[in-house]
Amino acid sequence: MASVLEPVYNAIGKKVANAAVVNADETGWRINGITHWLWCFATSNFCYYVIDRSRGSPVVKKVFGTIFKGILIFDFWGAYNKLCALAKQRCFYHLFTELLKMDKHNKSQAWKAFRKKLSRLLKDAIRLSGRRDQLESGVFKQRKARLYKRLAQLTKTISKDKDVKRLIKRLKRHQNELFTFLEYNGVSPYNNYGEQQMRKPAINRKISHQNRSDRGAKTQAILMTLFRSAELQNLNPVEVILTMVKRLIGHNASLQNGYEFVTLFSKS
């Protein structure tokens, strides 16, 4: 069944690669006891899973190519750094988590002062995003410019505290990828949506102990992609997939590129 549905799986991958906004995430996965990685690339209607030995940029390039014309939302994992995209949004949740983590062992005044400024900056940016439709265009641009100015000033902080220095280095590296959600509608400062698409695979991982072969992993990725994509469109996954299999068999699956059947997703 996975072999028959592979053209649809490939077509979903291409639709995701050409989407306007994509959330990306990855988690550990084992094949015959050897550590691999389950990658997830999700839009509002489709979820594309890939299981690969690599957790590096080659997987990202395989999915998107060298240039992605949309906006990618993700955490601070370095595999996405080499991808050229229209824009990128780093997940704020990971920054807030980092601050809480440092609070447990760093009680210095330098850290507390820096942490307060950074936390307030991120929260002010989120609040401004929520008021986008309530403010006049000129007012919104002015307040957005102030946030960029505060970020620039924060990256110039001079400190001997190792945690402050490490976070300043991160902010400098990604300062053009923090406020993307203020520049474009429909972009979130969090990667919650991408992480939500990993919940069911994570449950499956505990129950099934993953896969025993590369072929089994490919089958897993194909079926998870189609099942989750159907669920995102409020369709019955079993009914949709059975309908697709019947039609693909009738159309000679080896000759299909899968696109017409992706369209059938919303018509099944």
HELIX and SHEET records of a PDB file:
HELIX    1   1 ALA A    2  ALA A   17  1                                  16    
HELIX    2   2 SER A   57  PHE A   64  1                                   8    
HELIX    3   3 GLY A   78  TYR A   80  5                                   3    
HELIX    4   4 PHE A   92  ASP A  103  1                                  12    
HELIX    5   5 GLN A  109  GLY A  130  1                                  22    
HELIX    6   6 SER A  137  THR A  155  1                                  19    
HELIX    7   7 LYS A  162  HIS A  174  1                                  13    
HELIX    8   8 GLN A  175  GLU A  177  5                                   3    
HELIX    9   9 THR A  180  GLU A  183  1                                   4    
HELIX   10  10 ASN A  192  GLN A  196  1                                   5    
HELIX   11  11 ARG A  199  SER A  208  1                                  10    
HELIX   12  12 ASP A  214  LEU A  232  1                                  19    
HELIX   13  13 PRO A  237  GLY A  250  1                                  14    
HELIX   14  14 ALA A  253  LEU A  255  5                                   3    
HELIX   15  15 TYR A  259  PHE A  265  1                                   7    
SHEET    1   A 5 CYS A  47  ASP A  52  0                                        
SHEET    2   A 5 ILE A  34  ALA A  42 -1                                        
SHEET    3   A 5 VAL A  21  ILE A  31 -1                                        
SHEET    4   A 5 ILE A  67  PHE A  74  1                                        
SHEET    5   A 5 CYS A  84  ARG A  90  1                                        
END                                                                             
